[in-house]
Amino acid sequence: MPMTENRRLLHTIEFPMRWGDMDAFGHLNNSTYFTYFEQVRISWLDSLGVDVHGQGPHGFVVVSAGCTFLRPVTYPSTMEVRLFGGEPGRSSFPTYHELRVLEDDSGELYAHGEAKVVWIDPEHGRSTPLPEFMRKLLGGG
């Protein structure tokens, strides 16, 4: 995750780790990080009134996603996931995620990730310019 990237904190949520989220080694399963990153992104968009079901005149898709796993998360844990937005393009913007364990007083990152979100016209399946309200939220307008 580029630390020099202009980023704005957009949303924060907390998740209790579920027993079933573990892998065979007793750690948070790698795929579950992406689920948590997705949930904070959806929670943020939903809080803005964006139709997250793709039924409105605009929607969004994730075209790339990645995660760097720094420290294993073990049960029981409560995680804080922060969502940041980067500099918007014409129809897309980068998002960045940070995952910490609240029981760990050090504040160290356990994982960080990124995803590129593209704004689309669901009817035609093509990218469309970001709405002005989104551009302003991301600091590009």
C-alpha positions as CSV (number, residue, x, y, z in Angstrom):
1,M,0.0,0.0,0.0
2,P,1.6,3.3,-1.1
3,M,2.1,5.2,2.1
4,T,2.7,8.5,0.2
5,E,-0.7,8.2,-1.6
6,N,-3.1,11.0,-0.6
7,R,-5.7,9.1,1.4
8,R,-8.8,10.1,3.3
9,L,-10.3,8.1,6.0
10,L,-13.8,7.2,4.8
11,H,-15.3,4.6,7.2
12,T,-14.4,2.3,10.1
13,I,-16.2,-0.8,11.4
14,E,-15.4,-3.5,14.0
15,F,-15.8,-7.3,13.5
16,P,-15.7,-10.0,16.1
17,M,-13.8,-13.0,14.7
18,R,-16.1,-16.0,14.4
19,W,-14.9,-19.5,15.2
20,G,-15.6,-20.5,11.6
21,D,-13.4,-17.8,10.2
22,M,-10.3,-19.8,11.1
23,D,-8.2,-21.9,8.8
24,A,-6.6,-25.3,9.7
25,F,-3.7,-23.5,11.5
26,G,-6.1,-21.6,13.9
27,H,-5.6,-18.2,12.1
28,L,-8.1,-16.0,10.4
29,N,-8.5,-17.5,6.9
30,N,-6.8,-15.4,4.2
31,S,-10.0,-15.2,2.1
32,T,-11.9,-13.7,5.1
33,Y,-9.8,-10.6,5.1
34,F,-11.3,-9.8,1.6
35,T,-14.8,-10.3,3.1
36,Y,-14.0,-7.8,5.8
37,F,-12.6,-5.3,3.4
38,E,-15.7,-5.8,1.2
39,Q,-18.0,-5.3,4.2
40,V,-16.4,-2.0,5.2
41,R,-16.6,-0.7,1.6
42,I,-20.3,-1.8,1.3
43,S,-21.1,-0.3,4.7
44,W,-19.6,3.0,3.7
45,L,-21.4,3.1,0.3
46,D,-24.7,2.1,2.0
47,S,-24.2,4.9,4.5
48,L,-24.0,7.4,1.6
49,G,-27.3,6.1,0.1
50,V,-25.6,4.4,-2.8
51,D,-27.6,1.5,-4.2
52,V,-25.3,-1.4,-3.3
53,H,-27.6,-3.9,-5.1
54,G,-26.9,-2.5,-8.6
55,Q,-30.5,-1.7,-9.3
56,G,-30.2,2.1,-9.6
57,P,-28.8,4.2,-12.5
58,H,-25.3,3.8,-11.2
59,G,-23.4,1.0,-9.6
60,F,-19.8,0.0,-9.0
61,V,-17.5,-3.0,-9.4
62,V,-14.2,-4.0,-7.9
63,V,-11.7,-4.6,-10.8
64,S,-8.7,-5.5,-8.6
65,A,-8.0,-6.3,-5.0
66,G,-5.0,-7.3,-2.9
67,C,-3.9,-7.9,0.6
68,T,-0.7,-8.1,2.6
69,F,-0.9,-10.3,5.6
70,L,1.5,-9.0,8.3
71,R,0.5,-10.8,11.5
72,P,-1.8,-13.7,12.1
73,V,-5.2,-13.0,13.8
74,T,-6.3,-15.7,16.2
75,Y,-9.5,-16.4,18.0
76,P,-10.9,-14.7,20.0
77,S,-10.3,-11.3,18.5
78,T,-12.2,-8.1,17.6
79,M,-10.9,-6.4,14.5
80,E,-11.1,-2.8,13.4
81,V,-11.1,-2.3,9.7
82,R,-10.5,1.2,8.3
83,L,-11.4,2.2,4.7
84,F,-9.5,5.0,3.0
85,G,-10.1,6.5,-0.4
86,G,-7.4,7.7,-2.8
87,E,-7.2,10.2,-5.6
88,P,-10.2,9.6,-8.0
89,G,-9.8,9.1,-11.7
90,R,-12.5,9.7,-14.3
91,S,-14.6,6.7,-13.4
92,S,-12.6,4.9,-10.7
93,F,-10.9,5.4,-7.4
94,P,-8.5,3.4,-5.2
95,T,-9.5,2.2,-1.8
96,Y,-7.1,1.1,1.0
97,H,-7.8,-1.0,4.0
98,E,-6.1,-1.4,7.4
99,L,-6.9,-4.2,9.8
100,R,-6.0,-4.1,13.4
101,V,-6.9,-6.2,16.4
102,L,-8.5,-4.1,19.2
103,E,-7.2,-6.4,22.0
104,D,-3.6,-5.6,20.9
105,D,-2.8,-2.3,22.5
106,S,0.3,-1.7,20.3
107,G,-2.0,-0.5,17.4
108,E,0.1,-2.5,14.9
109,L,-1.3,-3.4,11.6
110,Y,-2.2,-7.1,11.1
111,A,-3.0,-6.6,7.4
112,H,-3.5,-4.0,4.8
113,G,-5.0,-4.1,1.4
114,E,-6.3,-2.2,-1.6
115,A,-9.0,-2.4,-4.2
116,K,-9.8,-0.4,-7.3
117,V,-13.5,0.5,-7.6
118,V,-15.0,1.5,-10.9
119,W,-18.3,3.4,-11.2
120,I,-20.5,1.8,-13.8
121,D,-23.8,2.2,-15.7
122,P,-25.4,-1.2,-14.8
123,E,-27.8,-1.1,-17.8
124,H,-24.9,-0.9,-20.3
125,G,-22.2,-2.5,-18.3
126,R,-19.7,0.3,-19.0
127,S,-17.8,2.7,-16.8
128,T,-19.3,6.1,-16.3
129,P,-17.8,9.3,-14.7
130,L,-17.8,9.4,-10.9
131,P,-20.7,11.5,-9.6
132,E,-19.7,14.9,-8.2
133,F,-20.6,13.9,-4.6
134,M,-18.2,11.0,-4.8
135,R,-15.4,13.1,-6.3
136,K,-15.8,15.6,-3.4
137,L,-15.8,12.9,-0.8
138,L,-12.5,11.6,-2.2
139,G,-11.0,15.0,-2.4
140,G,-10.9,15.3,-6.2
141,G,-13.5,17.9,-6.8
